[in-house]
């Protein structure tokens, strides 16, 4: 499926995932931030590529992978020490979801996130 930019294809897989509002809102903000970063930085000068979002249920958690096949981060970029507003927001949203975040290495950028379903009624 072609994405927002006609040179960028998107692949979204999240079948049979049902989340409450306390999980869906931070998850939606997280996806928005990561996809926006891909659109802004991964494909310079109108280059084309792919963005993928995959969410799965893996008892007792959920896993999500947001990835692109763009230019990726420079090798000397220290993700753990990143102080940009966007990456701080990503880390805070993952914390809100009581999750973990791992940035993958290789071509492009990949974020693997494990999170739990948040239930505010407990």
Buried (B, 14 or more C-beta within 10 A) or exposed (E): EEBEBEEBBBEEEBEEBEBEEBBBBBBEBBBEBBBEBBBEBBBEEEEBBBBBBBBBBEEEBBBBBBBBBBBBBEEEEEBEEBEEEBBEBBBEBBEBBEBEBEBEEEEBBBBBBBBEBBEEEE
